[in-house]
Amino acid sequence: MHHTLQLVLTPEEAAHPEVIRRKASEALALSPDEITALRIVRKSIDARSQRIKVNLSVEIYWKEAAPQLSFPDFSYPFVGDKPPVLVIGAGPAGLFASLKLIELGFKPILLERGKRVRARKVDIAQINRNKGMQAESNYCFGEGGAGTFSDGKLYTRSKKKGNVQNILNIFHYHGANENILYEAHPHIGSDKLPAVVTAMVKTITDSGGEVFFEKKLTDILWDDAKNITGCKTSDGESFEAKALILASGHSAQDVYQLLHDKAVRLEAKGFAMGVRVEHPQELIDRIQYHSARSEYLPAASYNLVQQVEGRGVYSFCMCPGGHIVPAGSVPEEIVVNGMSASHRNSPYANSGIVVEIRPEDIPAEFSSYGVLAGLKFQQHFEQLAYRNNGGQGLKAPAQALEDFVKGRVSTTLPPCSYLPGIISSPLHFWIPEFISGRLREAFKLFDRKMKGYLTNDAVILGVESRSSSALRIPRNPETGQHPDVGGLFPCGEGSGYSGGITSSAIDGEYAATAAAAFLNNLEKERK
Ligand SMILES: Cc1cc2nc3c(=O)[nH]c(=O)nc-3n(C[C@H](O)[C@H](O)[C@H](O)COP(=O)(O)OP(=O)(O)OC[C@H]3O[C@@H](n4cnc5c(N)ncnc54)[C@H](O)[C@@H]3O)c2cc1C
């Protein structure tokens, strides 16, 4: 027999499997020995009151042999001799698109401008030492895309778009920890992600797909009827295929420019920009857990949102126990973001705090760029941060939080996890007022929700500018294709249809399914 039981335990109880077994047996009036197997299927923490609770959903088996509690297995067929599909970008969207193509009997040819993880780590170490931004190998570009050196949060709200559990299963199959399958807010961690994405690339090549690194797409080719015929890369090589999945992410500004220059329709969309804030983790723990964190609780996180003067201001990509990282891709621009290792054990808690920006908010001086105005404003914001760091490379301009809110220059800054270093700068002065004014108000309101949040023990760094894409590459909702180019399937964060690792992975699968249907139709018509 088996049953799924809901248990509410203290954090200490939930940390001990023998206690979970005992509690389960009490609830079902069994002796602990009668239970043949037990598996946690859902775990969440409720810290709303002083008495913190852990909610567990547990599958219990008794009076029957322990079932094989196996995990979903994936067998990928050999597709080396199947019709090719070009996939641009080895981020979550491109990797999951490639795996889905294999499942559907097509051969992915995956082109990635950046390097393999191992070489990428060396470049990232140099970036962290403030030795200059590497344009083609950084936190955004390379094997695994922007998701590789991240917190690896897999939580997504866009459940309606696809099968989130299947995405988690595929991550787990490629080496992510089992707990991502049941945690309410699963995350993989930057120490584990490189091996996971490398395993995914191995699955693709073992199945007969081809993966090329340091291969930058520079042109998309089509015939007179505007149907895809292939693409060109920066080394002059050409690749042929009738379908191209464009999963180049939202940091590939040159890809947007290429599409624009080739008169491929783009649409301006809303996005968000602001700063990254970092507090001592211990302070966030005390606020969220109402006292110091016990050894049985994870580093606390938060999720804040506020309307200020008609625009949302919200926390984005919060990284408990993490680090702030230089996440740009262009020399002479500064972009910050956050990551954390699987144990989330640094003494810092960081989060993006960003202001919603609508196309009509973009200052008039950018209007001459037309549809690219938002993108150009994003670049301008990143260049402002670079110009306001005293000419010190990738050092980030920074201000103590309360000083920012009160419009004071910071004479001292608290310690910070950002490895290239920080330098005091009046962010209140140079961040455009329609952003900084809303940030100031939001920080005051956040302090009402989390008493102690607004403090000079926290520091803000400029700038958090790549939380989402300023452009959409439109697609036909029926076919997934670009309305102007047959066989072009924009997907992932760069297409403006997803945001974050899991939703981009889902979107990659969607594009692969659409590309497969398109090629199957072509084949039917040919016959
Ligand atoms: C530091 C950091 C931390 C993050 N933390 C999280 C998190 O915890 N959880 C979360 O959900 N999201 C997080 N994100 C965001 C997440 O990484 C992205 O949403 C996700 O990676 C988008 O997936 P994608 O495949 O659409 O694009 P990307 O991951 O950006 O991948 C695009 C790929 O295309 C390649 N490419 C671009 N142009 C070309 C070209 N011309 N030719 C060939 N290849 C090209 C790029 O090199 C890149 O590898 C984080 C991002 C960063 C930078």
The ligand as an SDF file (V2000), in Angstrom:
LIG
                    3D

 53 58  0  0  0  0  0  0  0  0999 V2000
   25.0190   35.9050  -13.4570 C   0  0  0  0  0  0  0  0  0  0  0  0
   23.6510   35.4540  -13.8670 C   0  0  0  0  0  0  0  0  0  0  0  0
   22.8560   34.7740  -12.9510 C   0  0  0  0  0  0  0  0  0  0  0  0
   21.5960   34.3120  -13.3120 C   0  0  0  0  0  0  0  0  0  0  0  0
   20.8770   33.5740  -12.4110 N   0  0  0  0  0  0  0  0  0  0  0  0
   19.7190   33.0140  -12.8110 C   0  0  0  0  0  0  0  0  0  0  0  0
   19.0140   32.1300  -11.9530 C   0  0  0  0  0  0  0  0  0  0  0  0
   19.4350   31.8270  -10.8420 O   0  0  0  0  0  0  0  0  0  0  0  0
   17.8440   31.5970  -12.4030 N   0  0  0  0  0  0  0  0  0  0  0  0
   17.3320   31.9030  -13.6370 C   0  0  0  0  0  0  0  0  0  0  0  0
   16.2700   31.3800  -13.9920 O   0  0  0  0  0  0  0  0  0  0  0  0
   17.9740   32.7390  -14.4580 N   0  0  0  0  0  0  0  0  0  0  0  0
   19.1580   33.2780  -14.0890 C   0  0  0  0  0  0  0  0  0  0  0  0
   19.8300   34.0980  -14.9460 N   0  0  0  0  0  0  0  0  0  0  0  0
   19.2320   34.3660  -16.2600 C   0  0  0  0  0  0  0  0  0  0  0  0
   19.3850   33.1330  -17.1450 C   0  0  0  0  0  0  0  0  0  0  0  0
   20.7270   32.7530  -17.1640 O   0  0  0  0  0  0  0  0  0  0  0  0
   18.8600   33.4250  -18.5200 C   0  0  0  0  0  0  0  0  0  0  0  0
   17.5000   33.7760  -18.3990 O   0  0  0  0  0  0  0  0  0  0  0  0
   18.9590   32.2130  -19.4280 C   0  0  0  0  0  0  0  0  0  0  0  0
   20.2820   31.7670  -19.5030 O   0  0  0  0  0  0  0  0  0  0  0  0
   18.4420   32.5650  -20.8270 C   0  0  0  0  0  0  0  0  0  0  0  0
   18.6130   31.4440  -21.6400 O   0  0  0  0  0  0  0  0  0  0  0  0
   18.7890   31.5730  -23.2050 P   0  0  0  0  0  0  0  0  0  0  0  0
   19.2300   30.2400  -23.6650 O   0  0  0  0  0  0  0  0  0  0  0  0
   17.5770   32.1620  -23.7990 O   0  0  0  0  0  0  0  0  0  0  0  0
   19.9600   32.6360  -23.4390 O   0  0  0  0  0  0  0  0  0  0  0  0
   21.4660   32.6370  -22.9280 P   0  0  0  0  0  0  0  0  0  0  0  0
   21.6420   31.8380  -21.7060 O   0  0  0  0  0  0  0  0  0  0  0  0
   21.8590   34.0710  -22.8900 O   0  0  0  0  0  0  0  0  0  0  0  0
   22.2690   31.8740  -24.0840 O   0  0  0  0  0  0  0  0  0  0  0  0
   22.4530   32.4330  -25.3340 C   0  0  0  0  0  0  0  0  0  0  0  0
   23.7170   31.8080  -25.9190 C   0  0  0  0  0  0  0  0  0  0  0  0
   23.8190   32.2310  -27.2870 O   0  0  0  0  0  0  0  0  0  0  0  0
   25.1560   32.4860  -27.5860 C   0  0  0  0  0  0  0  0  0  0  0  0
   25.2080   33.4140  -28.7140 N   0  0  0  0  0  0  0  0  0  0  0  0
   24.8390   34.7230  -28.7230 C   0  0  0  0  0  0  0  0  0  0  0  0
   25.0600   35.2590  -29.9420 N   0  0  0  0  0  0  0  0  0  0  0  0
   25.5600   34.2710  -30.7120 C   0  0  0  0  0  0  0  0  0  0  0  0
   26.0060   34.2210  -32.0430 C   0  0  0  0  0  0  0  0  0  0  0  0
   25.9880   35.3200  -32.8350 N   0  0  0  0  0  0  0  0  0  0  0  0
   26.5050   33.0530  -32.5170 N   0  0  0  0  0  0  0  0  0  0  0  0
   26.5630   31.9480  -31.7380 C   0  0  0  0  0  0  0  0  0  0  0  0
   26.1740   31.9460  -30.4350 N   0  0  0  0  0  0  0  0  0  0  0  0
   25.6570   33.0910  -29.9440 C   0  0  0  0  0  0  0  0  0  0  0  0
   25.7030   33.0830  -26.3040 C   0  0  0  0  0  0  0  0  0  0  0  0
   27.1030   32.9540  -26.2540 O   0  0  0  0  0  0  0  0  0  0  0  0
   24.9900   32.2680  -25.2410 C   0  0  0  0  0  0  0  0  0  0  0  0
   25.7410   31.1570  -24.8480 O   0  0  0  0  0  0  0  0  0  0  0  0
   21.1030   34.5730  -14.6070 C   0  0  0  0  0  0  0  0  0  0  0  0
   21.8910   35.2850  -15.5330 C   0  0  0  0  0  0  0  0  0  0  0  0
   23.1490   35.7140  -15.1740 C   0  0  0  0  0  0  0  0  0  0  0  0
   23.9870   36.4570  -16.1760 C   0  0  0  0  0  0  0  0  0  0  0  0
  1  2  1  0
  2  3  1  0
  2 52  2  0
  3  4  2  0
  4  5  1  0
  4 50  1  0
  5  6  2  0
  6  7  1  0
  6 13  1  0
  7  8  2  0
  7  9  1  0
  9 10  1  0
 10 11  2  0
 10 12  1  0
 12 13  2  0
 13 14  1  0
 14 15  1  0
 14 50  1  0
 15 16  1  0
 16 17  1  0
 16 18  1  0
 18 19  1  0
 18 20  1  0
 20 21  1  0
 20 22  1  0
 22 23  1  0
 23 24  1  0
 24 25  2  0
 24 26  1  0
 24 27  1  0
 27 28  1  0
 28 29  2  0
 28 30  1  0
 28 31  1  0
 31 32  1  0
 32 33  1  0
 33 34  1  0
 33 48  1  0
 34 35  1  0
 35 36  1  0
 35 46  1  0
 36 37  1  0
 36 45  1  0
 37 38  2  0
 38 39  1  0
 39 40  1  0
 39 45  2  0
 40 41  1  0
 40 42  2  0
 42 43  1  0
 43 44  2  0
 44 45  1  0
 46 47  1  0
 46 48  1  0
 48 49  1  0
 50 51  2  0
 51 52  1  0
 52 53  1  0
M  END
$$$$
